[in-house]
C-alpha cells in the first residue's frame, strides 16, 4: 500500500489560477507519488488493466467527495512513471472514509479480475 498526504484543493481541475501557477504543486505531487511507488516496489502486470484502488481519508468534512478523484491526476502520473506504463491502463476505484486529521490517501495496485 502507498500512503500519501491528502491532496490539496489546488490540484483540483476547477481550482482558480492558470496552469503555470499550479505547475509547481502538480510536479511536487507527481514526484512524491513516483518516489512512494518506487519505495513500495510496485510492479505493473505485463498487459491489461491495472486496478488502482484509492481510499480517501479527508482531514475534515469541508471537501466535496465528487471532486476528490480529480485531485489525483498528478498522483496517477507519478505512479505510471514509477511503473513505466501509460496511465490509460489504470482502472481506478474510489472509496471515501470518514474524516480523520491530518487526512491521507491510501493506494493499492493490482491486476483486473
N, C-alpha and C positions, 0 to 999 in steps of 0.2 A: 504494500500500500504506500502511496505517496501522499503526504500531508503538506499542505501549503497554507499560508495565512488566507483569510477570507479576502477575495479580490475587491478592490475599491470600486466605487461607482464611476470613477474616472475612466475605467475600462469599458464601460457600457457604451453601446453604439450610439445612444442618443445623448451622451454627455456633451455639455457645451464646450465649445472651442473647436479649433481646426485640427487636422491630423498631425500637424507639426508640433503643436503643443502637447499632444498625447503620445508622441513617438517615444519619448524617454521612458515613461512609465510602462508602455507596451513592451519595449525592448527589455526592461528590467524583469518583468513578469515572465517573458519568454525565456530569458536566461535562467531564472530561478527554476522554472519547470523542467528545463533541459537538465540542469545540474541535479535536481531531485530524482529525475528518471534515471540518469546515469548512475547515481549513488544507489538507487534501488535495483539496478541491473535489470531493468525492464526489457523484455525481448518481444519482438513482434512475430506473429506467425508468418510463415513463408508466403502465404496467399490468403485472400479472403478478407472479410470484415474483421475489424479489431474492436471489441466491445470496450468502451471506456465508461465505467460507472463513476459518477460524480455525486458525492454526498455533500450537500451544502449545510453547514452548521453556522448560521449567521450570528454576528455578535449581539444583535438586538432585533426587535420587531419592526424597525423602521424601513427595511428594504422591501422590494417588490419581487416576489419569487418568480414572476414571469420574466423579469429582466436578469436574474442571476446567471442563467446559462450563457447569455451573450457577453458576459464579462470574462468568459473562459477562453475566448479565441486565442489570445497570446499563450495561454497555458497549453491548449491543444497544439499550437505551433511548436512550442518548446518540446512537448512530448514526441511529436513527429520528428523533430530534429534529432532527438536522442535515439530514437528507434530507426532512423534513416528510412522513413516511409512518408508517403503522401497522406496528409490528414483526411483526404477524401475517403480513405478506408475506415475511418473511425465511425463507429455506431454508438453514439452517446446515449446513456441512460441516466436520468437525474432523480435524485432523492432529496427531499427537503426535511431537515431535522428541526427540532425546537432550538431557539436561540441559546447560545452558550458563549459568554465572553471568554476570550477575545475573538472568537469565531475562527473558522477554518474550512477548507475543502479537503475531502478525503477522496482519493482517486485510486481505483483498482482497474487493472487492464487484463483482458483475457480474450480468448477466441470466441467467435459467434458459435452458437449451438447448431 
